Amino acid sequence: MSELYQNESDVLNERAILVSVILPGSDTPGGQADNDDPLGELRSLVQTAGAKIAGEMIVRRSRIHPGLYIGTGKAGEIAEAVEDAEANLVVFDADLSPAQIRDLEKIIQCRVLDRSEVILDIFAAHARSREAKLQVELAQLEYTYPRLRHMWTHLERIAGGATSAAASVGGIGTRGPGEKQLEIDRRLVQKRVSELKRRIAEIDKRKQRTIKSRRGNFLICLVGYTNAGKSTLMNLLTDAGVGVADKLFATLETRTRRWNLGDGQIALLSDTVGFIGKLPHHLVASFRATLEEVIGADLLLHVADASAPGVEQQIQAVKVVLDELECGQKEQLLLLNKTDRIIDPTVRTVLVDKHPGAIFTSASTGENAQAVIEAVLQKVQGRQIRVTIEANCANGLLMQYIAQHARTTDREYHDSNVTLEATISEQHLAKLNAFGKDVKIMTDIEK
C-alpha cells in the first residue's frame, strides 16, 4: 500500500484535487453525508490527513467506467486541473480497483488515492495504543493484499530484465523470478495477517473478560458519527479528562469511566471510535475488539451533530454500522448535540418532528446535561420494584451490590443478617438472586 505521507515536509507540500462521481437517481455519491456539499466529508478527511485542497471536481456519469471509473475524457480534465493547480495528489470519494488506480495514474501523472486509503492513513496517524496499532496494521494489510500485483512496483524491476512496459502487460520475460517474488510477498502478507488476527483475538478475549467482570454494573456506550462530540460529552458527564480535538477520528481507543447518576445509581460510560459513511468493511472487522464495549452495552447513547447539514445521513450511517455489529436492536437514546451551533431555529423544529424522543444538548456549554442524566437514570432503573431483602452481612460482595444498586428506606439487624426495605430495578433484582442462599427476597411491584 502506498504511503500517504513520507515525512512532515511531505504533509506540508501535499496538494490534493478531490473527485466525486454522482450517478443518475442519486443526488449524492454513494450515501454522502451532505446533499448541499457532496465533497464536504472527503474534504474534511483529506484536511485531517494533512493535505491542502488544491481543487475539487464533481463528475456526473450515467454509469461507472470499468477501466478508469470516470472515463478517458474526464481523466484528461483531471490531469489538466492537476497541472493548473500544481497538485501532486488526486483523491476519489469512492473505492477504486487496483487497475483503475494504476491506469488513472498513467493519465493524470500523479498519485491517486481512494477514500479507504485516506481513512486508513488517518487511523494510522492517530493510533496510539498497541491495540489500535495492531488493528490499523491488519486493516491496511487486508486492503493491500488484493492490490499487490498492481501496487508493488518492485516486481517490474525483478522480472527477468523486462522493461516496465512489458512487465505491466505481463509479456515475455515477466515470468520466473518476478512471479516468484510476488508469491513470496503474498505469503509474507498472509503470514503477518494471520499473526495480527491471532494477537487481536487475544485482545478480544481479554476485552470480553473485562466486560464480563463489569456485569454487576450498567454498561452505557457513546456511539455516533466521527466528530459528533462524544469525547466532549463524556468529559461533561464524568469529568473523564479525555483528549478532545475538532477533527475526524480523534478517538480510536475506547475509554471507560464511572458515571455517578445520583439517586444511588452508578453506571460505566464508554467512549468509542466514531463511525463514518462508507466505512471500509475490513476496518470495522479489524476494530471489532475495540467495539466490544458497544456489543456488550446495556444502553447506547447515539450522539449526533445537530448542526451538521447532513445530520440525517450521519444518523443513518451510524445505524448501518450498528447493524453490521449486530447491535441495531439494542436500546438507544438519541442525543442531538452541538445545539449551540444551530443558527436557523427551524432546524430544531424539523429535528423534533423527525426524532420526537431525542434530547437536544450541547456538550461544550452543558445545555440539557441534567436532562440526559435523568433520561439515562430512567433507563438504568427501568421498572422499579419494592422489595424486602434479608441478607447475610458477612457476604461483602452482596452488601456492596445492594448498596450500589438499591435505594434502602429501612433496615433492621438481627444476628448475622439484616432485613432491608428497598426499591430496586428489575435488572438488578435478577442479578441479586444470583447470590443464592445468602439472600432472601420478597417483592411488591411498585405502582
Secondary structure, 3 states (H helix, E strand, C coil): CCCCCCCHHHHHHCEEEEEEEECCCCCCCCCCCCCCCCCHHHHHHHHHHCCEEEEEEEEECCCCECCCECCHHHHHHHHHHHHHHCCCEEEECCCCCHHHHHHHHHHHCCEEECHHHHHHHHHHHHCCCHHHHHHHHHHHHHHHHHHHHHHCCHHHHHCCCCCHHHHHHCCCCCCCHHHHHHHHHHHHHHHHHHHHHHHHHHHHHHHHHHHHHCCCCEEEEEEEECCCCHHHHHHHHHCCCCCCCCCCCCCCCCEEEEEEEECCEEEEEEECCCECCCCCHHHHHHCCCCCHHHHHCCEEEEEEECCCCCHHHHHHHHHHHHHHCCCCCCCEEEEEECHHHCCCCHHHHHHHHHCCCCEECECCCCECHHHHHHHHHHHHHCCEEEEEEEEECCCHHHHHHHHHHEEEEEEEEECCEEEEEEEEEHHHHHHHHHHHHHEEEEEEECC
